[in-house]
Amino acid sequence: MLEQAIARLRKMPDAVQDLAAQRLLQHVDDTPETDELAAIDEGRRAFALGEFTALDEWRHDLELGDR
């Protein structure tokens, strides 16, 4: 499918190709890696079990003040 999309884009003006490439690269950069997805899942599990520290508590523990 990617090859089909690239073939179609190659027929379009350079500016359109550049925009499509920019958007594709941005999407790829924004997509979590496998290890990041695992960390996200673990965080969600911990949150569901109540195993987390509230931001206010964390800031207090680090003596970061009220804000």
C-alpha positions as CSV (number, residue, x, y, z in Angstrom):
1,M,0.0,0.0,0.0
2,L,2.9,2.4,0.8
3,E,4.4,1.8,-2.6
4,Q,1.1,2.6,-4.2
5,A,0.8,5.8,-2.3
6,I,4.4,6.8,-3.2
7,A,3.7,6.1,-6.9
8,R,0.7,8.3,-6.8
9,L,2.5,11.1,-5.0
10,R,5.4,11.0,-7.5
11,K,2.9,12.2,-10.1
12,M,2.0,15.3,-8.1
13,P,3.8,18.6,-7.8
14,D,6.9,18.7,-5.6
15,A,5.2,20.9,-3.0
16,V,2.5,18.3,-2.5
17,Q,5.1,15.5,-2.3
18,D,7.0,17.5,0.3
19,L,3.9,18.1,2.4
20,A,2.9,14.4,2.2
21,A,6.5,13.4,3.2
22,Q,6.5,15.9,6.1
23,R,3.2,14.6,7.4
24,L,4.2,11.0,7.1
25,L,7.5,11.6,8.9
26,Q,5.7,13.5,11.7
27,H,3.3,10.6,12.1
28,V,6.1,8.1,12.3
29,D,8.0,10.3,14.8
30,D,4.8,10.6,16.9
31,T,4.1,6.9,16.9
32,P,5.4,5.2,20.1
33,E,8.0,2.4,19.8
34,T,7.3,-1.1,21.1
35,D,9.1,-0.4,24.4
36,E,7.2,2.9,24.8
37,L,3.9,1.1,24.2
38,A,4.8,-1.5,26.9
39,A,5.6,1.4,29.4
40,I,2.3,3.1,28.6
41,D,0.4,-0.2,29.2
42,E,2.3,-0.7,32.5
43,G,1.4,2.8,33.5
44,R,-2.2,2.3,32.7
45,R,-2.3,-1.0,34.7
46,A,-0.6,0.7,37.7
47,F,-3.1,3.6,37.5
48,A,-6.1,1.2,37.4
49,L,-4.7,-0.5,40.5
50,G,-4.2,2.8,42.3
51,E,-0.5,2.4,42.2
52,F,0.6,5.9,41.4
53,T,1.7,9.1,43.1
54,A,-0.5,12.2,42.6
55,L,1.4,15.2,41.1
56,D,0.9,17.3,44.2
57,E,2.3,14.5,46.4
58,W,5.2,14.0,44.1
59,R,6.0,17.8,44.1
60,H,5.7,17.9,47.9
61,D,8.1,14.9,48.3
62,L,10.6,16.7,46.1
63,E,10.1,20.0,47.9
64,L,9.1,21.8,44.7
65,G,6.6,24.0,46.4
66,D,2.9,24.5,45.7
67,R,3.3,25.1,41.9
